[in-house]
Amino acid sequence: MYTFIRQVLFLFPTEGVHHFSMNALKLACKVGFVKRIIARRNTPASKKLSHHLFGLQFRNPVGLAAGFDKNALYLNELEALGFGYVEIGTVTPKPQAGNDQPRLFRLPKDKALINRMGFNNEGVKVVAKRLKDWKAKQTLGTSKAASADAGEPRLIIGGNIGKNKVTPNEDAWKDYEICFRELYDWVDYFVVNVSSPNTPGLRELQEKDALRKILSHLQTINQTLAGTQQDPKPLLLKIAPDLTREQIDDVIDLAMEIKLDGLVATNTTIDRTGLQSTEAELAQIGAGGLSGKPLTQKSTGIVQYITQRTNGQVPVIASGGIFTGADAQEKLQAGASLIQVWTGFIYEGPGIVQNICKSLA
């Protein structure tokens, strides 16, 4: 059924279809019995998939990567689709429109996407308020678990944070601090994004000294905000698939030094090697980060390298080219603790969580 729906949706501009589809799902989920039907169809049945990591209980290991629900608009709907966790953002201190449209493109021959969104979001204060309201509804019990089972772990929310485009790199640490403080009470874990290729100069912050300044500062704030009543929030770093082995070694050394809780591997790539799409098609699209199937092997290789290099001491969330249960299993066997989908969700449809979890159960 979704194969036919996808053929129709792919006739229209990518970004517009994204908003149309999610708003249609949002409208459907406002009807209580419709949401319950959607949830029953998509919530994994096996409780064996529940996973404890970072001091959090994930109801299953399948999450939605950052960039899909940038502004925390669709948590209710994504919960109904069975996701174990959702990473909102990337969020910046001030609202920003992102890059000019069109900025999101499909490569159907490659089961891939190219995006140059540019951290378009409503700003951290708006997103924090929305997350606060979401948390209040959960606390009051007006937002039921997608499984309609009170014993199920709740939906885990990650906060992916970045800097505004106009902020110079030497002041980037201030932007990350603002986002960290504003979201602290409303997300379960944080991911620092310095690896998007769509904000000019951002990837320069992956260099060891720049990273140390940002991450050590956040860890200091983390300890202060946690106080004596709770553990600090898990803090992770998302890395690019285009790093050299030496750069990955620097990231690993820094993660161990600063005691990061984990790494997310990987973001999108600027590499266009081996694509079936023609040079003319790629030239017409232009710059941007490539995601989807072409990223599978590169992402898996980095996950495996980090796991082996750290003897599994640094947990890894795997992201990149996950479409099926076999793809997910490959990442887990490489050493990943959790997985994230994004492009696979677009190509495989709303049943992707259920299909992956069936294979893993």
C-alpha positions as CSV (number, residue, x, y, z in Angstrom):
1,M,0.0,0.0,0.0
2,Y,2.7,2.5,1.0
3,T,4.6,1.7,-2.3
4,F,1.7,3.2,-4.2
5,I,1.3,6.1,-1.8
6,R,5.0,6.9,-2.1
7,Q,4.8,6.9,-5.9
8,V,2.1,9.6,-5.7
9,L,3.9,11.6,-3.0
10,F,7.1,11.5,-5.0
11,L,5.4,13.4,-7.8
12,F,5.4,16.5,-5.6
13,P,8.2,18.7,-4.1
14,T,10.0,16.9,-1.3
15,E,9.7,19.5,1.5
16,G,6.1,20.3,0.8
17,V,5.2,16.6,0.9
18,H,6.9,16.2,4.2
19,H,4.8,18.9,5.9
20,F,1.6,17.7,4.1
21,S,2.1,14.1,5.3
22,M,2.9,14.9,8.9
23,N,0.1,17.5,9.2
24,A,-2.3,14.9,7.7
25,L,-1.1,12.4,10.3
26,K,-1.5,15.0,13.0
27,L,-5.1,15.7,12.0
28,A,-5.8,11.9,12.1
29,C,-4.3,11.5,15.5
30,K,-6.5,14.2,17.0
31,V,-9.3,11.6,16.7
32,G,-8.8,9.3,19.7
33,F,-9.8,6.0,18.2
34,V,-7.9,6.7,15.0
35,K,-4.7,7.3,17.0
36,R,-5.3,4.0,18.9
37,I,-5.7,2.1,15.7
38,I,-2.4,3.6,14.3
39,A,-0.6,2.9,17.5
40,R,-1.8,-0.7,17.7
41,R,-0.7,-1.3,14.1
42,N,2.8,0.2,14.6
43,T,3.8,-0.4,18.2
44,P,6.2,-3.3,18.5
45,A,4.7,-6.1,20.5
46,S,7.8,-7.6,22.1
47,K,8.9,-6.1,25.4
48,K,12.3,-7.8,24.9
49,L,13.2,-4.8,22.8
50,S,13.1,-2.4,25.7
51,H,16.6,-1.1,26.2
52,H,18.4,0.6,29.1
53,L,21.1,3.2,28.1
54,F,22.3,6.5,29.5
55,G,20.2,5.9,32.6
56,L,17.1,5.9,30.4
57,Q,14.7,3.2,29.4
58,F,14.0,3.1,25.7
59,R,10.9,1.1,24.8
60,N,12.7,-0.1,21.6
61,P,16.0,0.8,20.0
62,V,14.6,2.5,16.9
63,G,14.7,6.3,17.0
64,L,14.0,9.1,14.6
65,A,17.1,11.2,13.8
66,A,17.3,14.9,14.2
67,G,16.1,17.0,11.2
68,F,12.7,15.4,10.8
69,D,10.8,17.0,13.6
70,K,13.0,20.1,14.0
71,N,10.4,22.0,16.1
72,A,8.9,19.3,18.2
73,L,5.6,19.6,16.4
74,Y,4.8,15.9,15.9
75,L,5.8,14.0,19.1
76,N,2.2,12.7,19.6
77,E,2.1,11.3,16.1
78,L,5.6,9.9,16.1
79,E,4.8,8.2,19.4
80,A,1.8,6.6,17.7
81,L,4.1,5.3,15.0
82,G,6.1,3.3,17.6
83,F,9.4,5.1,17.8
84,G,11.4,4.4,20.9
85,Y,12.8,7.9,20.9
86,V,12.7,11.1,18.9
87,E,15.6,13.5,18.5
88,I,14.2,17.0,17.9
89,G,16.2,19.9,16.2
90,T,18.7,20.9,15.3
91,V,17.6,23.8,17.5
92,T,19.5,27.1,17.5
93,P,19.2,30.0,20.0
94,K,17.4,32.4,17.6
95,P,14.8,31.4,15.0
96,Q,16.2,31.1,11.5
97,A,14.7,30.4,8.1
98,G,17.5,28.2,6.8
99,N,18.7,28.1,3.3
100,D,16.6,29.1,0.2
101,Q,14.1,26.6,-1.2
102,P,14.2,24.1,-2.9
103,R,16.6,22.6,-0.4
104,L,15.5,18.9,0.0
105,F,15.8,16.5,-3.0
106,R,15.1,12.9,-3.6
107,L,17.5,10.5,-5.4
108,P,15.1,7.5,-6.0
109,K,17.7,5.5,-8.0
110,D,19.9,5.6,-5.0
111,K,17.2,5.5,-2.2
112,A,18.8,8.7,-1.0
113,L,18.1,12.3,-0.2
114,I,20.2,15.4,-0.5
115,N,19.4,18.3,1.9
116,R,20.8,21.7,2.5
117,M,18.2,22.9,5.0
118,G,20.5,25.0,7.1
119,F,19.1,24.5,10.6
120,N,15.7,26.0,9.8
121,N,13.9,26.1,13.2
122,E,11.7,28.3,15.3
123,G,14.3,29.0,17.9
124,V,15.0,27.4,21.3
125,K,12.5,29.4,23.3
126,V,9.6,28.3,21.1
127,V,10.8,24.7,21.1
128,A,11.4,24.6,24.8
129,K,7.8,25.9,25.5
130,R,6.4,23.2,23.2
131,L,8.4,20.5,25.0
132,K,7.3,21.9,28.3
133,D,3.7,21.6,27.2
134,W,4.3,18.0,25.9
135,K,5.8,17.0,29.2
136,A,2.9,18.5,31.2
137,K,0.4,16.5,29.1
138,Q,2.4,13.3,29.7
139,T,2.5,14.0,33.5
140,L,-1.2,14.6,33.6
141,G,-1.8,11.5,31.6
142,T,-3.6,13.2,28.8
143,S,-1.0,11.9,26.4
144,K,-1.2,8.1,26.5
145,A,1.6,5.8,25.6
146,A,1.4,4.7,22.0
147,S,0.8,1.2,23.1
148,A,-2.0,2.2,25.4
149,D,-0.1,0.2,28.1
150,A,0.7,2.2,31.2
151,G,3.6,-0.2,31.8
152,E,5.4,0.7,28.7
153,P,8.4,3.1,28.8
154,R,7.5,6.6,27.7
155,L,8.8,8.2,24.5
156,I,12.4,9.4,25.1
157,I,13.1,12.9,23.7
158,G,16.6,14.0,22.6
159,G,17.6,17.6,22.0
160,N,19.9,18.2,19.1
161,I,21.6,21.6,19.4
162,G,23.5,23.9,17.1
163,K,24.7,27.4,16.4
164,N,23.0,30.2,14.4
165,K,24.5,30.8,11.0
166,V,25.4,34.4,11.8
167,T,27.3,33.4,15.0
168,P,31.1,33.3,14.4
169,N,32.8,30.0,15.3
170,E,34.8,31.6,18.1
171,D,31.5,32.4,19.8
172,A,29.8,29.1,18.9
173,W,30.2,27.8,22.5
174,K,27.8,30.6,23.7
175,D,25.0,29.4,21.3
176,Y,25.4,25.8,22.5
177,E,25.2,27.0,26.1
178,I,22.0,28.9,25.4
179,C,20.3,25.9,23.8
180,F,21.6,23.6,26.5
181,R,20.2,25.7,29.4
182,E,16.8,26.4,27.7
183,L,16.2,22.7,26.9
184,Y,17.7,21.2,30.0
185,D,14.4,20.5,31.8
186,W,12.6,19.3,28.8
187,V,14.7,16.8,27.0
188,D,16.2,13.4,28.2
189,Y,19.5,13.7,26.5
190,F,21.5,16.1,24.3
191,V,23.4,15.8,21.0
192,V,25.8,18.5,20.0
193,N,25.7,19.0,16.2
194,V,28.9,20.3,14.7
195,S,28.8,18.0,11.7
196,S,26.1,19.4,9.4
197,P,27.6,20.4,6.0
198,N,24.9,23.0,5.5
199,T,26.0,25.7,7.9
200,P,29.1,27.5,6.5
201,G,32.2,26.7,8.7
202,L,30.3,24.5,11.1
203,R,32.4,21.4,10.5
204,E,35.5,23.3,11.5
205,L,34.2,22.9,15.1
206,Q,34.9,19.2,14.8
207,E,38.6,20.0,15.3
208,K,39.8,18.9,18.7
209,D,40.5,22.2,20.4
210,A,37.2,23.8,19.2
211,L,35.3,20.7,20.3
212,R,37.0,20.6,23.7
213,K,36.0,24.2,24.4
214,I,32.3,23.5,23.6
215,L,32.0,20.1,25.2
216,S,33.9,20.8,28.4
217,H,31.9,24.0,28.9
218,L,28.6,22.1,28.5
219,Q,29.8,19.3,30.9
220,T,30.6,22.0,33.5
221,I,27.1,23.5,33.1
222,N,25.6,20.0,33.1
223,Q,27.1,19.2,36.5
224,T,25.9,22.5,37.9
225,L,22.3,22.2,36.7
226,A,22.1,18.6,37.8
227,G,23.1,19.5,41.4
228,T,22.8,16.7,44.0
229,Q,19.2,15.7,43.2
230,Q,19.7,14.1,39.8
231,D,22.3,12.8,37.4
232,P,23.6,15.1,34.7
233,K,21.9,14.8,31.3
234,P,23.5,12.4,28.9
235,L,25.6,14.4,26.5
236,L,26.5,13.0,23.0
237,L,28.3,14.3,19.9
238,K,27.2,13.8,16.3
239,I,30.0,13.3,13.9
240,A,30.3,13.5,10.1
241,P,31.0,10.4,8.0
242,D,33.7,12.3,6.1
243,L,36.2,12.5,9.0
244,T,39.6,10.9,8.5
245,R,40.7,8.1,10.9
246,E,43.0,10.6,12.6
247,Q,40.1,13.0,13.2
248,I,37.9,10.1,14.5
249,D,40.7,9.2,16.9
250,D,40.8,12.8,18.1
251,V,37.0,12.7,18.7
252,I,37.3,9.4,20.6
253,D,40.2,10.7,22.7
254,L,38.2,13.8,23.5
255,A,35.0,11.8,24.3
256,M,37.0,9.7,26.8
257,E,38.7,12.7,28.3
258,I,35.5,14.8,28.8
259,K,33.5,11.7,29.6
260,L,30.9,12.1,26.9
261,D,28.0,9.6,27.2
262,G,28.2,8.6,23.6
263,L,28.6,9.4,19.9
264,V,26.0,9.6,17.1
265,A,27.5,8.1,13.9
266,T,26.9,9.6,11.4
267,N,25.5,12.8,9.9
268,T,25.1,13.3,6.2
269,T,28.0,13.1,3.7
270,I,29.3,15.4,1.1
271,D,30.7,12.5,-0.8
272,R,28.9,11.6,-4.1
273,T,31.0,8.5,-5.0
274,G,29.2,5.5,-6.6
275,L,25.8,7.0,-7.0
276,Q,23.5,5.8,-9.8
277,S,22.0,9.3,-10.2
278,T,23.6,11.0,-13.2
279,E,26.2,13.8,-13.0
280,A,23.6,16.1,-14.6
281,E,21.0,15.3,-12.0
282,L,23.5,15.9,-9.2
283,A,24.7,19.2,-10.8
284,Q,21.1,20.4,-11.0
285,I,20.6,19.7,-7.3
286,G,23.8,21.2,-6.2
287,A,25.4,21.2,-2.7
288,G,24.0,19.5,0.4
289,G,24.3,16.5,2.7
290,L,23.6,13.1,1.2
291,S,21.7,10.5,3.3
292,G,20.2,7.1,2.8
293,K,21.4,3.9,1.3
294,P,24.7,5.3,-0.1
295,L,25.7,6.0,3.5
296,T,25.1,2.5,4.8
297,Q,28.6,1.0,4.6
298,K,30.5,4.2,5.5
299,S,28.3,4.7,8.6
300,T,28.6,1.0,9.7
301,G,32.4,1.1,9.3
302,I,32.6,4.1,11.6
303,V,30.4,2.5,14.2
304,Q,32.5,-0.6,14.1
305,Y,35.8,1.4,14.3
306,I,34.6,3.5,17.3
307,T,33.4,0.4,19.1
308,Q,36.6,-1.5,18.6
309,R,38.9,1.5,19.3
310,T,37.1,2.1,22.7
311,N,36.4,-1.5,23.6
312,G,32.7,-0.6,23.7
313,Q,33.3,2.1,26.4
314,V,31.7,4.8,24.3
315,P,28.1,3.9,23.3
316,V,27.2,4.7,19.7
317,I,23.9,5.6,18.2
318,A,24.0,4.5,14.6
319,S,22.4,6.6,11.9
320,G,22.9,6.2,8.2
321,G,21.2,4.0,5.6
322,I,18.9,2.1,7.8
323,F,15.8,0.9,5.9
324,T,15.2,-2.7,7.1
325,G,15.6,-5.0,10.0
326,A,18.7,-6.4,8.3
327,D,20.2,-2.9,8.1
328,A,19.4,-2.4,11.8
329,Q,20.9,-5.7,12.7
330,E,24.1,-4.9,10.8
331,K,24.5,-1.7,12.8
332,L,23.9,-3.5,16.1
333,Q,26.3,-6.2,15.2
334,A,28.9,-3.5,14.4
335,G,28.5,-2.3,18.0
336,A,25.7,0.2,18.0
337,S,23.6,0.5,21.1
338,L,20.6,2.2,19.4
339,I,19.7,3.1,15.8
340,Q,18.1,6.1,14.1
341,V,16.2,6.3,10.8
342,W,15.4,9.3,8.7
343,T,15.7,8.7,4.9
344,G,14.5,5.1,5.5
345,F,11.3,6.5,7.0
346,I,10.6,8.5,3.8
347,Y,11.2,5.5,1.5
348,E,9.8,2.7,3.7
349,G,6.8,4.6,5.2
350,P,5.2,4.7,8.6
351,G,5.5,0.9,9.2
352,I,9.3,1.1,9.4
353,V,9.6,0.9,13.2
354,Q,7.3,-2.1,13.4
355,N,9.1,-3.9,10.5
356,I,12.5,-3.3,12.0
357,C,11.4,-4.4,15.5
358,K,9.8,-7.6,14.1
359,S,13.2,-8.5,12.7
360,L,15.0,-7.7,15.9
361,A,12.6,-9.5,18.3
